[in-house]
Amino acid sequence: MLKNKYSDFVGFIQNFRDKIHLNYNSHSISNSDLSMYKIGVHAHIYHFDFLDEIFDTFLNFKSDVYFQITVSGDHNKERYKILQKYLNLKNFDIRFLENKGMDVYPFMRFLLNTKTKNFDYVLKIHTKKNDQRWNSLWRTLNLKYLAGNSELIFNNLSFLLKNPGVNMLGPSTFYKSAKKFMYLNYNSVNRFLCYLNKDDLELVSDWGFFAGTMFWARPKIFDSLTDYISRFNLLYEASNDLSSSDGTFAHACERIFGLLPLLNNGKVATLDFNSKHYKIEYNCNPILSLEPITHTLKTYFDNKIT
């Protein structure tokens, strides 16, 4: 499938490079107002079949943005080399990592990069793939709501700018109850809370997390987690975690990510599409969904709400 989709992979990369170069030379009114803010985008690529969707998302940014692309999987090494060779732009940082810790391990590496400390906002996305019959819906809905076009990027960032108490923003569709869907992650999450001298998990009220780990956030909220990871060498633990089943360090971080905005005296906000008024609506007091993600995706798929 990949071979047919990108029969001329070098040409595909060069074409994208030319397009993104033109973006920087075109002064978009919508994004120029945000040019004073430093924005970082981390995209992890494992499923190269969906690289075009990630690149289309990149093209929606009309101002100068720092893009870090991480690639994993031994079968992707040659494609990584092509990316590194032909996508040689000053604001692109392309790295190859071991295929460990799913999309969370690469994001942790991104956060531990000192350059990210200077960002005002970061966007986390990846080539998520679902093996059920709804296939790529989980990924495409996230990309659509978080950065589906230039106007939406501007609106999302403007919302964060106008609401300094909001530390994380993501689609309401995937905002799930951590307590309801803690599964096998209790011990890992609880150890992190104990490290921060917070109450035991049994005493902490419920919080939400974005299933699929795609969101906008203020990078400062991750400082306590990166400190924790560095102190106990948990990055190594994550790097040796090959399992994709629940209960891994990566799955624990997925839930911890949703808790970090609250631990930093802020909140999480969600966005949703109002089909009646055809506009995005923001909610600073979101309701935690108790519906399993599989049910959510099936509902969207069956109703063809894409």
C-alpha positions in Angstrom: 0.0 0.0 0.0 2.8 2.4 0.9 4.7 1.7 -2.3 1.6 2.5 -4.4 0.8 5.6 -2.4 4.3 7.1 -2.6 5.7 5.5 -5.7 8.1 8.4 -6.0 8.9 9.0 -2.3 11.7 11.4 -3.0 9.5 13.4 -5.3 6.7 13.4 -2.6 9.1 14.8 0.0 10.5 17.4 -2.4 7.0 18.5 -3.4 6.1 19.0 0.3 9.3 20.9 0.9 8.5 23.3 -1.9 4.9 23.8 -0.5 6.0 24.5 3.0 8.7 26.9 1.8 6.0 28.8 0.0 3.9 28.9 3.2 6.7 30.8 5.0 6.8 33.4 2.2 3.1 34.0 2.2 1.9 36.3 4.9 -1.3 34.8 6.2 -3.4 37.3 8.1 -4.9 34.6 10.3 -1.6 33.2 11.5 0.5 36.3 11.5 -1.1 37.6 14.7 0.4 34.6 16.5 3.9 35.0 15.0 5.3 36.4 18.2 4.6 33.1 20.0 6.9 30.1 19.8 5.1 27.0 18.7 6.4 23.5 18.5 4.8 20.6 16.7 5.8 17.0 17.5 4.7 14.4 15.1 5.7 10.7 15.5 5.7 8.6 12.4 5.5 4.9 12.5 2.8 4.2 9.9 4.2 5.9 6.8 0.9 5.2 5.0 -0.4 8.3 6.7 2.5 10.7 6.2 0.5 12.7 3.7 -2.0 13.5 6.4 0.7 14.7 8.8 2.2 16.8 6.0 -1.2 18.3 5.1 -1.5 19.2 8.8 1.9 20.9 8.7 0.9 22.9 5.6 -2.0 24.5 7.7 0.6 26.4 9.7 1.3 29.7 8.0 3.8 31.2 10.4 7.2 30.0 11.5 6.9 26.8 13.5 9.4 24.3 14.9 8.5 20.8 13.6 10.1 17.8 15.1 9.5 14.5 13.3 10.4 11.3 15.1 10.5 8.0 13.1 10.6 4.5 14.6 10.7 1.0 13.2 13.6 -0.7 11.5 11.5 -1.1 8.3 11.3 2.8 8.2 15.1 3.5 8.3 15.4 4.1 4.6 12.4 6.4 4.6 13.9 8.3 7.6 17.1 8.8 5.6 15.2 10.2 2.7 13.3 12.6 5.0 16.5 13.7 6.6 18.2 14.3 3.3 15.4 16.1 1.4 13.5 17.8 4.1 16.5 19.8 5.1 14.8 23.0 6.3 16.0 25.0 9.3 12.8 24.6 11.3 12.6 20.8 10.8 14.3 18.4 13.3 14.0 14.8 12.1 15.2 12.0 14.4 15.2 8.2 14.3 14.3 6.4 17.6 14.0 2.8 18.7 10.5 1.4 18.3 9.7 1.6 22.0 7.0 3.2 24.1 4.7 3.9 21.2 4.1 7.6 20.5 4.7 8.6 24.2 8.4 7.7 24.4 9.3 9.9 21.4 7.2 12.8 22.9 9.1 12.4 26.2 12.3 12.7 24.2 10.9 15.8 22.5 10.0 17.4 25.9 13.5 16.6 27.3 15.0 18.7 24.5 16.0 22.0 26.0 14.7 23.8 23.0 11.1 22.9 23.9 11.4 24.8 27.2 11.1 28.1 25.2 7.9 27.2 23.5 4.6 28.8 24.4 2.5 26.0 23.0 3.1 22.5 21.6 0.9 20.3 19.5 1.3 16.5 19.8 0.2 14.3 16.9 1.1 11.0 15.4 0.1 8.4 12.8 -2.3 6.5 15.0 -3.8 3.4 13.4 -6.8 1.5 14.6 -7.2 -2.1 13.4 -11.0 -2.2 13.7 -13.4 -1.6 10.8 -13.4 2.2 11.5 -9.7 2.1 10.7 -8.2 5.6 10.7 -11.1 7.6 12.1 -9.4 8.0 15.5 -6.5 9.7 13.8 -8.3 11.8 11.2 -10.8 13.3 13.7 -7.9 14.3 16.0 -6.0 16.0 13.2 -9.2 17.6 11.9 -10.1 19.3 15.2 -6.6 20.2 16.4 -5.2 21.6 13.2 -7.5 20.8 10.3 -7.0 24.2 8.6 -5.3 27.5 9.2 -8.3 29.2 10.7 -8.8 26.4 13.2 -5.2 26.6 14.3 -5.5 30.3 14.8 -8.8 29.9 16.8 -7.3 27.1 19.0 -4.2 29.1 19.8 -6.2 32.3 20.3 -8.4 30.4 22.7 -5.3 29.3 24.7 -3.9 32.8 24.6 -7.2 34.4 25.9 -7.5 31.7 28.6 -4.2 31.4 30.4 -5.7 29.0 33.0 -6.2 26.4 30.3 -3.2 24.2 30.1 -4.4 21.6 27.6 -6.9 21.6 24.7 -8.2 18.6 22.8 -11.3 17.1 21.1 -14.3 16.5 23.5 -14.9 13.2 21.6 -11.9 11.6 23.1 -11.9 13.1 26.6 -12.4 10.1 28.8 -12.6 9.4 32.5 -9.3 8.4 34.0 -10.9 6.5 36.8 -13.3 4.6 34.6 -10.5 3.7 32.1 -7.6 3.3 34.5 -7.3 -0.4 33.6 -3.8 -1.7 34.5 -2.2 1.7 34.9 -3.1 2.3 38.6 0.3 1.5 40.1 2.3 3.6 37.6 0.0 6.6 38.0 0.0 6.3 41.8 3.8 6.2 42.0 4.0 9.5 40.1 1.5 11.1 42.5 3.4 9.8 45.5 6.6 11.3 44.0 4.9 14.7 43.9 3.7 14.2 47.5 0.1 14.3 46.3 -2.7 12.3 47.8 -3.0 8.7 47.1 -4.9 7.9 43.9 -7.8 6.6 45.9 -8.3 10.1 47.3 -7.9 12.0 44.1 -11.1 12.9 42.4 -11.6 11.8 38.8 -9.9 13.6 35.9 -10.0 13.3 32.1 -7.4 12.4 29.6 -7.4 12.5 25.8 -7.5 8.9 24.5 -5.1 8.7 21.7 -2.7 11.3 23.2 -3.2 14.1 20.7 -3.7 17.6 22.0 -2.5 21.2 22.3 -0.7 22.1 25.6 1.6 24.5 27.4 5.0 22.7 27.6 5.7 23.9 31.2 3.0 21.5 32.6 5.2 18.5 31.7 8.2 19.6 33.8 7.3 17.5 36.8 6.8 14.5 34.7 10.1 14.9 32.8 11.9 15.5 36.1 10.3 12.3 37.5 11.3 10.3 34.4 14.8 11.6 34.4 15.4 11.0 38.1 14.2 7.4 38.0 15.5 6.6 34.5 12.0 5.8 33.4 12.8 6.9 29.9 14.8 3.7 29.8 11.9 1.8 31.1 9.7 3.2 28.4 12.2 2.4 25.8 12.2 -1.2 26.7 8.4 -1.5 26.7 7.5 -3.2 23.5 3.9 -4.1 24.4 1.0 -2.4 22.8 -1.4 -3.8 25.4 -2.7 -1.7 28.2 -0.7 -1.3 31.4 2.5 -0.1 29.8 4.4 3.0 30.9 3.1 4.7 27.7 -0.5 4.1 28.7 0.1 5.3 32.2 1.5 8.6 30.8 -1.5 8.9 28.6 -3.6 9.3 31.8 -0.9 11.3 33.6 -0.9 13.8 30.7 -4.6 14.6 31.5 -3.7 15.2 35.2 -0.8 17.5 34.6 -2.9 20.6 33.8 -4.7 20.3 37.1 -1.5 19.7 39.1 -0.2 23.0 37.5 -3.1 25.0 38.9 -4.9 25.0 35.6 -7.6 23.2 33.7 -8.3 21.2 30.5 -10.6 22.5 27.9 -12.2 20.7 25.0 -13.4 21.6 21.6 -16.3 20.3 19.6 -17.9 20.9 16.2 -21.4 22.3 16.4 -23.0 21.0 13.2 -26.1 23.1 13.6 -24.2 26.4 13.6 -21.2 25.0 11.7 -18.6 26.2 14.1 -16.2 25.0 16.8 -17.2 25.4 20.4 -14.9 25.5 23.4 -15.7 24.2 26.8 -13.6 25.1 29.9 -15.7 22.7 32.1 -15.8 19.5 30.0 -17.8 16.5 31.0 -15.8 13.2 31.3 -17.0 10.6 29.0 -17.7 7.2 30.4 -18.1 5.6 27.0 -15.4 3.2 25.9 -13.4 4.5 22.9 -14.5 1.6 20.8 -18.1 2.6 21.2 -17.3 6.2 20.4 -15.5 5.4 17.2 -18.2 2.9 16.2 -20.9 5.6 16.6 -19.0 8.0 14.5 -18.3 5.4 11.9 -21.9 4.2 11.7 -23.2 7.8 11.4 -20.5 8.7 9.0 -19.7 11.8 11.1 -16.2 12.6 9.8 
